[in-house]
Amino acid sequence: MANSIRVDDAPRSVRRLIRTPHPPQLPVYRLSAEERRDLHALTDHEWIVTNGIGGYSSSTVAGIVTRRYHGLLVAALQNPLGRMVMLNALLDSAEDGTGRRELLSLEPGVGAKDAVPIAQLTEFRLDGGIPVWRYAVAGGKTTIEKRVFMPYRQNTVIVLYRVSGDAPVTLHLTPAVHFRGYEAPVSEALHEHYAFAADGEVLRLSTGGLPPPAGQRSVPTFHGAWKVSGPPWPSGNARAMPSLSASSG
């Protein structure tokens, strides 16, 4: 039987791929303006990003931890340890040149005693699964964009801030840490044997005082490291990209 396809003819499937001008767009989900103003909606909506090996980062849009499985860094360690909560949450706020401070993430009771105002959340979206927040601070003169993501196959979470506008601000980041098993209750007593060390931009926290896993006599040692980095604030139109990365081992 004769075949009309010549040697130099490309397969039809290849031709269809070549004709595709742009790759498919990843889905984007946004909260409405009404939902952004409703604290209950901000705590009801949750997000999660993963690293491909069982680790993940997850919380509510408000930043309030409402489940024991929530954690900014839940690392997937080797058996028999399994998943470990290494970084529970990150309390972040922005301070303008006048000393006025505004909260970006929330926790029950935080800011209530000192009446710290909450920054205006102008947008929250899931951009291809990556959570992105945009805040207006310093009287609307400066915008802060925050996103959380994890490098593939690494027990590392990166919180990236993009700051733009006319009014310089100082970011305050306070990590909340309670090394515990993924299934352990949040009421588990805090451990007393934490060791803290600082080396330039890298902050390290480790412990050897955790109880050993079932069936083991040795006591495991956990290490958590945080690195805060960012360029100095330039003159003129303010642009900066500070970030915090947390990893475990």
N, C-alpha and C positions, 0 to 999 in steps of 0.2 A: 504494500500500500504506500502510495506516495505521501510524503509529509511536507507541507508548504513552509514549515518553520526553518529558516536558514540558520547557519552556525552563528552568525553575528546578531541574531534576534535575541533580545533579553526576555526572560520569562515574564509572563503577564503580572505575576505577583510582585516582581521587582519593579516593573513599570508603575504599578499602583503606588508603591512606596515612594518612588521618585516624584510622582505627581503630587504627593501630599506636601503642601507648602509649609505647614507649621505642625509641630507636635501637638497632641491633644492637651488642652488646658486642664490643670489640676483644679478640683472643686474648691470654692471659697464659700465659707459660711460666716455670716455676720450677725451680731446681736443688734436688735433694733434700738432706737433711742430710748424707748420706754423701758426695755429690759435693762439697759445700761444704768438707768436711774433707780432700779428696783433692787435692793440688797438681796431679797429672797431669790430673785432671778439670777443674780450673780453667784449665789451659793448653790443654786440648783443646777446650773450649767457647769459641766466638768470637761476637762481636756486630758489627753494622754499622748505622749510620744514615746517611742520605744527604740532600742538599740540593736535589735535583731538577734540577741542572745538571751533574752529573758528579762533584761533590765528595762526600767522605764522611768519616766517622770510624769507625775499626775497630780492635779489639784483642781480646785474650783476657780472660776474666773476671778472671783474676789480675792483669791489667795488664802481663804480660810480653809483649814484642814477639817473635813467633815467625816472622813473615813479613816480607819486604821491602815488601809492600804494606800492612802495618799502619801506622797513623798516627792520632793523635788529631785532626789536621786535615790532610787531603789536599785541597788546593784545586784547583778546575778553572779554570785560567787560559786566556786567549785563545791561539789558535794563533799561533806554532808551539810554544808552551811546553807546553800541555796540563796534565796533572795534576802537581802539585808537592807533595812532602811538606814541610809548613811547621811542624808540631809533631809530633814523633815520639811522645812519651809525656809523662805528668805523674806524677811521683813525689809522692804525698801521704801525710802522716802526721798523727797527732793527739798532742798533748802535754797532759797534765793538769796540775793545779796543783802536783804534787810534782816535776815535771820528767820524769816517766816518759813515754816516747814509744812509740807503736805505729804500725806500718806499715799503711796501707790498701791501696795497690797495691804490687806486687812487681817486682823486676828481679833477674836472676841476680847473686848476690854482694852485693846491697844488704842491709844488716842483719846479714850473717853475721859480718863482722869485729867489729862492736861489739855483737853479740848483741841487736839491736833486736827486741823481740817483735812478732808479727803480730797485728793487731786481729782479734777474732772476727767472722767473716762470718756473720750470723744469717739473711740472706736475699739471694738474687739472683733477679731476675725480668726478663723481657722484657715490658713492659707496653705492648701495642700496638706492639711493635717498639722501644720506648725502654728501654735498659738501666738498671736500678735496683739499687743495692747498699745494704744496711743493715748497719751495724757496731755492735757493743757495745764501748765503750771506757771508760776510767776505772773499771775494776772493775765494769763493767755498769751504772754510774750514768748514763751518757750514751749516747745513740744518734745515730749519724750516718747520714743517708741521702744518697746521691750518685746523680745521674742525668746522662746525657750526651745532648744533642740538638742539632740544627742548624736555624736558621731557614731557611725555604723560599727558595731561589734566592739564598742568600748564602754566601760562603766564610767562614763563621763557625761555630765550635763553642762551645757553652756547657756548662760543668761546674757544676752546681748542687748545693750542699750544704745540707741541712736538719739542724740540730743541736737536739736536745731532751734534757732531763734535768736532774739536780741538780748535776752537776759541770762547771764551765766547762772548755773545752779550747781549745787554740790549734792551728789548722791550719797545717801547713807544706807549701807547694806548690813543687816544683822542676821546671820544664819542661826536657825534653830536646829539643834542637833540632839538626837537621842538614838545612839546605835542600838538597834534591836532587830530581832527576827521579823520577817515579813508577816508571819501569823501571830506574833506576840501582841498582847493587848497594849494599848497606849497608856494604860495605868501601871504598866511595869515600872518598878522603881528605877530612878536614874542611877547610872553607874558612877562610881566615885573615882575610878582610876584612869582618868583622861590625862593625857600629856599633850601640851600645846607648845609649838615651836614656830618661829617666824624667820623666814629667810628672804629678805627683799619683798617682792610682790607675792611670794608663795607662803601660805599659812597652812600648817599641818596639825592635825589632831589625830591622836592614836590612843588605843586602849588595849590593855591586856587583862583587864579585870572582868570581862564578860564571862558568864557561866558557860562551861563547855557544852557542846551539843550532846544530845542523848547518846549514850554508848561510847563516849569519848572521855578520856581522863585528862588530856591536855587542854589547856585554856587557849583559845584562838586569840590572835592579835589582829586588830583591824586598823587600817590607816585611811584617813580621809585628808585630802589636800584641796585647798582653795587658792586660786590665783586671780587676783584683781588687776586688770591692766586697762590702759586707756591713754590716749594722747593728751598733752596739756591743752588747755582751752585757748584757742587762737583768738587773735584780736579781730574786731569787726563782727561779721555775722557768725554767730556761735554754731560750731559743728564739732561734735565729738562722738566717739564710739567706744565708751568704756564697756568692759565685759567682766563677768565672773564665771570661771569654770571650776567645777567640782568633780573630783575623781576619787576612786576608792581602790584599795588593793589589799 
